[in-house]
Amino acid sequence: MQKGILYLIPVPLGDNPPLEVLPISVKKAIEDLNYFIVENEKAGRKFIKNIYPGKSQSKLNLFPLNKFTEVADTIKYLDICDEGISIGLLSDAGCPAIADPGSEIVKLAHQKNIQVVPLVGPSSILLAMMSSGMNGQGFTFNGYLPIDKQERKTKIKLLERISFEQHLSQSFIETPYRNNQLLEELIKTLQPNTRICVACDITLKTEYIFTTTAQDWSKIKVDLHKRPTIFIIQKD
C-alpha cells in the first residue's frame, strides 16, 4: 500500500481572507484532507472553515501540537500515513515548521519514509528579509532573544558583531507586548550607524516596514505593542 503524504499547509499571518495570500493549491489540500495536526484546535477549525466553508466539521480529525503535547502522542500522529491516508500540518500563522514546533513532525516523517510536500504561503521571516534592503544572500533567524536584560544586551552586541564580521543579516522576534521595549533597547545598544529593519503586521492593512540606522530610529515614533514584528539588524 502506498503511504499517505504529509502536507505542510501555510496559514495567513492575520485575519485577511485566506485566498488573498494563499494559492488555490492550499484550498485544494484542505478540501481533500480530513486529518490535520494543529497548534490550536479552535484556530485550526476557523482557518479550515474560512478557506473551505463546505468542509464538514464533523469529519475533521485534529491532533494538537503545542507545548502541552506529550512526545509519546506526537509519534503516533503519522501512523495513519502507513494506511495510505494523507495528513496536513498547520501552524497558527505563517508556514509550519518555520519558527514553529511542526519541525519535529517533519523530522518524524522523514524517519518513517513519508513524503513531505510543502505548499506555498506567507512566511513573515522571508517577507521581512525581502523588504528590508539587507543582505538576502546570507542571513540568520535567531528566534527569541534572552529575557534577562543583561543577557539580551550581550546577545544584541554579539549579533551586531557577527553581522559586521561575516556580513550576515541577523533577524529575531519578541513577544508582541514587549516589541516597543526591544526596539528601544536596540536603539540604545547598537552603534549609531547599524541599520535596523522593523517589519510589522506583514500582509495586513496595517503593515509597516521600514529600515534605517539606530541613530535615525531614535527620532521615530512607532507603536509596535501587540503587533507581530520581525526585527533585522545589519552593520555594514
N, C-alpha and C positions, 0 to 999 in steps of 0.2 A: 504494500500500500504506500502511495506517495504521501510524504509528510505534509502537514499544513505549513503555512508561511506566517512569519511574524512581520506584521506591517507597522512601521513607525509613522504614526499619524500626527502631523503638526496641528496646533490649535492657535486661533488668533491671539494676539497679545492684549486684547481688550474686548470691549463689548460691541465692536463694529460687526456688521453682518459677515458671517464666515466666508461667503463666496466673493467678498470684496478683496480678500487677501489670500485665499486658498484656491488652487486649481480644481477642476472638475474631477480629477483622479482621486482626490480626498473624499469627495461626496460619494463617488462610486464605491470606494472601500467601505465607507460607513454603511452603505446600502447592503453590501454583500456579507458583512460580518455581524455575528451575534455575540462574540466573545471579546471582551476588552479588559486590559489592565489599566487602571486609572489611579491618579493620586487621590482624588476626592470623588466619591460616587455621585453626589449631587451635581457637582460641576461637570462631570463626565456625561451624565444624563442630559443636562441642559445643552451641552455642545452637540451631542448626537441629535437631539430634537431640533435644534436650530438649523443644522445643516441638512437634515432629512426628516421633516415633520411626519412623514408617513411610516417611520420606523416604529414597530410595535415595542413599547417599553417592556411589556411582559416577557418578551423573548430575549431580552438582554441579560447577559451573564457578565457581571462586573467584578473584577478581582482588585482589591485595594493594594496600592504600593506606596507607602509613606513611612515616616519614621516609627510608626507603631506596628508595622507589619513584621511578623516573625520570618526569619530566613527559611525556617522549615516549611512555611506556607508558600513562599515565592518559588521555591524549587519545584513545586508541583504545578505551577501555573501553565507551563508549556506542555504538560502531559497530553493535552487534547490534540496537539500537533502530531503526536505519534498515531492518532486515529484519523489523520487526514483533514482535521479541522483547523482553519486559519484563525489567527487572533490579532487584535490591534493593540498597540501600546500608545496611550495618550499622556501628555503632560497637562498640567493645569493651564499653561500658556507657553506658546512657542514650540520648539522642536524637542521631542522626547529624547532622553539620554544626553542632552547637552545641558550642563549645569542642572542635572535632574537625576533622580535615583534610578531612572529607567535603564541606565547603562548596565546595571547588574543583570537585568533581564536579557539584554542583547548579548552580554557575555555568556550567559547560560545557553542562549540559542545557538551560538557558535559551538559550544561544547557538545550540544546534542545534535549537531549537524542539521540544524533547521535553517532554512533560507530566510535571510533578513532583507526586507525591502523598505528602504527609506523613501517617504513621499515628500514632495516639495512643499515648503511652507516658510513662514517668517521666523527668523532667528534674530532676537534683539542684539545678540553679540556681533553677528556678521553685518547686520544693517547699520549698527553703530560704527563699526570699523569702516564700512563703505563710505559713510558720510562724514567721517572725522577729518579727513585730509592728512592722516598719519600713515605710518608705514604699514601697508597691507600685505607686503611681501614677507614680513617677519613680525609676528605679534604673539603675545601670551595672554590668555584669560586666567586670572588668578582667583576667581570666586570671591569670597568674602575676606576682607582684611581682619586682623585681630581685633577683638573687642577692647582689650586693655589699651589705654591711651598711649602709654609709652611704647608698647609693642607695636601698635599701629603706626606711630610716628617713625619708628625704626624701619618698619616694613615699607612705608612710603618712600623713605630715603633710599632704601635698597632697590626698589623698583625704578626709581629715578636714575640711579647709577647704572643699573642694567640697561635701561633704555638708551643711555648715552654711550656706554662702552660697547654694547652689542647691536646698537641701532634696532632695538625691538620695542614696538609699542606695547604698553602694559595696560590691560583693561581689568576692571573689577566692579563689584556691585556692593550695595549696602542694603540693610533692611530699610524699606522705604521711609519709615518715620524718622530715620537718622540721616537722611540724604543731605539736608541742609548743614548739619554739623560736619559731615565728611567733607563737603565742598569747602567749608571754612578752614578745616584743618589742612586740606591740600594747598589752599592759597597761602597759609602761614608757613607750611613745612617745605614746600618745593621752592627751588630757585626761581627768581622773578621771570626768567626767560623760558622756563619749562612750559610747554603747551598742555592745556587741559581741555579735553572734549567732554561735554555733558550732553548725553543723548537720552532724552526723557519722553515717555509716552509714545514710543515709536509705533507708527502706523495709525495712531489715533488722531482725532481732530485737534487735540491739544498738544500734538507733537512739538517738541522743542529740541533742536540740535545746534550746538554752537561750539566752536573751538577758538581759543585764544590763549594768551600767556597767563600765568598765575598772577602777574602784576596787573594785567587788564581785568582779570576776573574780580579783583578786589574792588573795582569800581562798578560792578554789575550787580543788580538786584534781581534775583530769580527765586521763586518759591518751588522747591522740589519735594515738599512734605507729602509723604504717602503717594508719590508718583514713581512708578517703576523707572529706574535710571541706570544707565551704563556709564561708568567713568573710564576715560582713557587718558593716559599721560605719555608724553614723549619729550625727552630733552635732546635737542639736536647738537 
